[in-house]
Amino acid sequence: MTNIIYKNEIIKRKFFEYLINSRGFSKATIGCYEKAIWLWEDFTNKTDFIGFNKTKAEEFKTWLKDKRKTHSEESVSLSYCYDNLRHLKTFFEWLSKQAGYKKINSTDIDYFNLSKGEVRIATQPKGKVSPTLNEIKTLIESIQGKTEIGMRDKALISLTFLTGARISAILSLPMKSFDKENLIIHQDPTYGVKTKFSKKIVSALIPFSYKEPLNYFIEWFDYLEKQKNFQPNDPIFPATKIENGKINLGYYNTQEVEPFFWKSTTSVRKIFEKRFIQAGIKYYHPHTFRHLLIKEISKLPLTEEQKKAISQNLGHEDVGTTFGSYGYGKIDEERQVEIIRNIDFEGKNNKVIYQIGQDDLRQFIKESEDRKS
């Protein structure tokens, strides 16, 4: 068994190297493939991958559908099954082309597929839950006081609202990434900014009617630059300064910051959660600010060029990703019903300005020809 586990680990490592160097996948994406393979190993009790066949694929599919959510008696979703099955399908398709594994039948790999009906259910767009503009306003204005921590948190939430940028990018922004004169954030990987797929994104701050967040962010930026003497490569949103208590009995929050980047997004997500709770509002994770931004912008009568600009502002290469497949193009069900109820299906409100028939048209043409002659 030990030899088999070692053999499996070696081939998995080669597969992950393939995903990184050939497919260009991120660590997060590779983690999804790794979890899917773990499920397969759990089901097969870590047997050799060479033993794969269609029977095992079918049995695994049934096993996966019957799986329960962690700490719950509820079954996992079809979307969960769909994602793990497609990841495993990619793995075994690659594996079947490797030396020592070519006996794996490529047709058997297709048995990882769900039924067409199940695929439709698994891939149907999900409603995007996001805070309202009023909730965001309440959240930001609830952060009182002039401690460095309070000012930072207020500015952090404000910039997330103004840009819809991903939290990993926001936390890695250095001071030089902000063009104060033009109100632009340069999400530039060469500055160390952690963007999705390492794309360079130029984000103009969105001019919502709620103007205060822009002031809070600029106030914080000026404070760091003028009072704290932060340099171009220092973080816009620095980590909290933690110091030892008396006789090293523990650590305490100094309510100050120091010029160090956060090591992960976990602590910052907790900041969002803490601030939502303090404001008496249901917690929405940072990415939902992105949903809110597009939801509000979608209400505007935008030109195609304006839609493209918004899409690029969010780091999307395709407008369809922003307003369609990304989930923002779907009208809320309540709004859908409201629109339908307000349509004048009977045409009672339509005013007929002028109606012309065939005889009238012939007469008009004849009179025109007479005038020419």
Secondary structure, DSSP 8 states (H G I E B T S, - for coil): -HHHHHHHHHHHHHHHHHHHHTS---HHHHHHHHHHHHHHHHHHTS--GGG--HHHHHHHHHHHHT-B-TTSSSB--HHHHHHHHHHHHHHHHHHTTSTT-TTS-HHHHGGG---HHHHHHHHS--------HHHHHHHHHT--S--HHHHHHHHHHHHHHHH---HHHHHT-BGGGEETTTTEEEE-GGGT---GGG--EEEE----S--HHHHHHHHHHHIIIIIS---TTSBSS--EEEEE-GGGS-EEEEEEE-S---S-SHHHHHHHHHHHHHTT-----TTHHHHHHHHHHTTS---HHHHHHHHHHTT-S-HHIIIIITTTSS--HHHHHHHHHTS-TT-TT--------HHHHHHHHHHHHHHH-
